Amino acid sequence: MTDLPAHASPKLAPRTLLSRSDGQSDDLSVEGFAAGEHTPALPDSLLSPAFTPPATPGGTLKLDLRPTAVLHHTQAADIHHKSQGAKAPKLLEQLPAVECIVRARIPTTNGAEMFLHLYHNDLDGKEHLAIVFGNSIRSRSLDSVRPGETEMDRMIRGAYVGKLHPGRVSSRYDDDLAGSASTPKQIEPPLVRIHSECYTGETAWSARCDCGEQLDEAARLMSFPVEDLASHAPPEVQSLSSQSTGGVIVYLRQEGRGIGLGEKLKAYNLQDLGSDTVEANLLLRHPADARSYGLATAILEDLGCGVDAIPEGIRLLTNNPDKVRAVEGPNREVLVKERVPMIPLAWRTGGQKGIKSSEIEGYLQTKISKMGHMIQ
């Protein structure tokens, strides 16, 4: 072999594979030598292709495609298989234990009032919420007597009737109620909204989804008639008619359909690369919808919205038919009498109001076509 400097490698001559009678190449053929000037031809098992892409579940990469097209091509079959096999949210065999720790009155910017309930549970350790409009819906766990507590203790944690005011000394007696500690009777099945936390849609003004709009609309529908609450409410609010005598928004801490805010932001980047909201979750190895509703059912039971207290059932504000069965619980602890659709404001007003973006249109169409939502 020609003498070469220590840092150099010999040049491999082009190799022609010899055919054997059995149709297989002779990997170790001595024909690869050429007067001692070339290294022997290497067996196929030791040769690497020009480029070996990383293994990707779902297929082999095609290098002539754009990156986003590669992503979609290699995993399209996997996504289709998973989305076709998508099932309704899994029902817990037994409802978790929940307890309302504290309740407080919240005056709202539209003149209505609501009571914010904070719940602890034995399932996930998160602080879930119930937003209650009206005085007829009360928490059983909050109102229960706790050993050693004083009347002031009860009022501080929100276990009182009527309203608090300076000088009040009893949690069970309110002078403004003329000595009556009874709560108003529920006139009709209450409106209920099961709402999952959405930081981007509720706080960061995102036009990728309608979560913030749905939360606002649910609160408007459950509010008392504004004229009974604040005569100085804005004119545009006074013109809105209330459809209910009260209601409950169960606010669950399951951001991003249960995958968390960080993974949700990754999904947004995948959407900008061409995926829809379902595909993005699946590409991140998450279910299209990872939420569960056992906590919501348990909270509704605690608020007296179960079949034992309201056999007529509740009216559920949702476009998701799977949520109807999930909220009812494993043993039908809650009865959904009616599904009340939540039609986007832009659709109802012909685009004059509501959220306007290409992202939300694609989002809503995907929820209809791939997740079975009924927005009508």
Residue pairs with C-beta under 8 A, 6 or more apart in sequence:
1 10
1 36
1 37
1 39
2 10
2 37
4 10
10 38
10 39
11 38
12 38
12 39
12 42
13 32
13 34
13 38
15 32
15 41
15 42
16 31
17 25
17 26
17 29
17 41
18 25
18 26
18 29
18 31
19 25
19 26
20 26
25 44
27 41
27 43
27 44
27 45
28 40
28 43
29 41
30 40
31 41
32 38
32 39
32 40
32 41
33 40
51 63
53 60
53 61
53 63
56 74
56 75
57 75
57 78
58 74
58 75
58 76
58 77
58 78
59 73
59 74
59 75
59 77
60 74
61 70
61 74
62 70
62 73
62 74
63 70
65 73
67 273
68 273
68 274
69 274
71 273
71 274
71 275
71 283
72 274
72 275
72 279
75 282
75 283
78 282
79 278
79 279
79 282
79 283
82 282
82 288
83 278
83 282
83 288
83 370
86 287
86 288
86 289
86 371
88 322
88 325
88 326
89 289
89 291
89 292
89 293
89 322
89 323
89 326
90 292
91 294
91 325
91 326
91 329
91 330
92 292
92 294
92 330
93 330
94 330
95 294
95 297
95 298
95 301
95 329
95 330
95 333
96 121
96 122
96 123
96 294
96 295
96 298
97 121
97 122
97 298
98 119
98 120
98 121
98 128
98 141
98 295
98 298
98 299
98 302
99 119
99 120
99 121
99 141
99 302
100 117
100 118
100 119
100 130
100 139
100 141
100 142
100 302
101 118
101 119
101 120
101 142
101 157
102 117
102 118
102 142
102 157
102 158
103 115
103 116
103 117
103 118
103 139
103 142
103 157
103 158
103 159
104 115
104 116
104 158
105 113
105 114
105 115
105 163
105 164
106 113
106 114
106 115
106 116
107 113
108 114
108 219
108 223
110 219
110 220
110 223
110 226
110 233
110 234
110 237
111 226
111 229
111 230
111 232
111 233
111 234
111 237
112 133
112 219
112 223
112 224
112 226
112 229
112 230
113 133
113 224
113 229
114 131
114 132
114 133
114 219
114 222
114 223
115 131
115 132
115 133
115 158
116 129
116 130
116 131
116 132
117 129
117 130
117 131
117 132
117 139
117 142
117 158
117 303
118 127
118 128
118 129
119 127
119 128
119 129
119 130
119 295
119 299
119 302
120 127
121 128
121 295
121 298
123 294
123 295
124 295
126 253
127 253
128 250
128 251
128 252
128 253
128 295
128 299
129 250
129 251
130 139
130 248
130 249
130 250
130 251
130 299
130 303
131 219
131 248
131 249
131 251
132 246
132 247
132 248
132 303
133 219
133 222
133 223
133 224
133 244
133 246
133 247
133 248
134 184
134 190
134 222
134 224
134 245
134 246
134 247
135 183
135 184
135 246
136 183
136 184
136 185
136 186
136 190
136 245
136 246
137 186
137 190
137 246
137 247
137 248
137 303
137 304
137 305
138 183
138 303
138 304
139 302
139 303
140 302
140 303
140 304
141 302
142 157
142 158
142 159
143 159
146 153
151 169
151 170
151 171
154 160
154 171
155 164
155 168
155 171
159 171
160 168
160 171
160 172
160 174
161 171
161 172
161 173
161 174
161 177
161 181
161 183
162 174
162 176
162 177
163 174
163 176
165 176
168 174
168 175
172 181
173 179
173 181
174 181
186 245
186 246
186 310
187 245
188 244
188 245
189 310
189 312
189 313
189 314
189 315
189 337
189 338
190 244
190 245
190 246
190 247
190 248
190 305
190 310
190 314
190 315
191 218
191 221
191 222
191 243
191 244
191 246
191 247
191 248
191 314
191 315
191 317
191 340
192 247
192 248
192 249
192 250
192 300
192 305
192 314
192 315
192 316
192 317
192 327
193 214
193 215
193 218
193 222
193 247
193 248
193 249
193 250
193 316
193 317
193 318
194 250
194 252
194 293
194 296
194 316
194 318
194 323
194 327
195 211
195 214
195 215
195 218
195 249
195 250
195 251
195 252
196 211
196 252
196 254
196 255
196 257
196 258
196 291
197 251
197 252
197 253
197 254
197 255
198 206
198 209
198 211
198 212
198 255
198 256
199 255
199 261
200 206
200 208
200 209
200 211
200 261
200 264
200 268
201 208
201 209
201 210
201 211
201 212
201 213
202 211
202 212
202 215
205 212
206 212
207 355
207 356
207 357
207 359
207 360
208 268
208 271
208 357
208 359
208 360
208 363
209 360
209 363
210 344
210 354
210 355
210 360
210 363
210 364
213 344
213 345
213 354
213 355
214 317
214 342
215 249
217 342
217 345
218 247
218 249
218 317
218 342
219 249
220 240
220 242
221 242
221 243
221 244
221 247
221 317
222 242
222 244
222 246
222 247
222 248
222 249
223 229
223 242
224 242
224 245
224 246
225 241
225 242
226 233
226 237
226 238
226 240
226 242
227 233
227 238
248 300
248 303
248 305
250 295
250 296
250 299
250 300
252 291
252 293
252 295
252 296
254 290
254 291
254 292
255 261
255 264
256 263
256 264
256 267
257 264
257 281
257 288
257 289
257 290
257 291
258 286
258 287
258 289
258 290
258 291
258 292
259 267
259 281
259 284
259 286
259 290
263 284
263 286
266 280
266 284
267 275
267 277
267 280
267 281
267 284
268 280
270 279
270 280
270 283
270 284
271 277
271 280
271 359
275 283
276 362
276 363
276 366
276 370
277 363
277 366
277 367
278 288
278 366
278 370
278 371
281 287
281 288
281 289
281 290
282 288
288 370
288 371
289 322
289 371
292 326
293 323
293 326
293 327
294 329
294 330
296 327
297 326
297 327
297 328
297 329
297 333
297 334
300 306
300 314
300 327
300 333
300 334
301 308
301 329
301 333
301 334
304 310
305 314
305 334
306 333
306 334
307 313
307 332
307 333
307 334
307 335
310 335
311 335
312 335
312 337
313 334
313 335
313 336
313 337
313 338
314 334
314 335
314 336
314 337
315 336
315 337
315 338
315 339
315 340
316 323
316 324
316 327
316 336
316 338
316 339
316 340
317 340
317 342
318 324
318 339
318 340
318 341
318 342
319 341
319 342
319 367
319 373
319 374
319 375
320 371
320 372
320 373
321 339
321 372
321 373
321 374
322 372
324 336
324 339
327 334
327 336
328 334
328 335
328 336
339 374
341 374
341 375
341 376
342 375
343 375
343 376
344 354
344 355
344 360
344 364
344 375
345 353
345 354
345 355
346 352
346 353
346 354
346 355
346 356
346 360
347 354
347 375
348 354
364 373
364 375
367 373
367 375
368 374
368 375
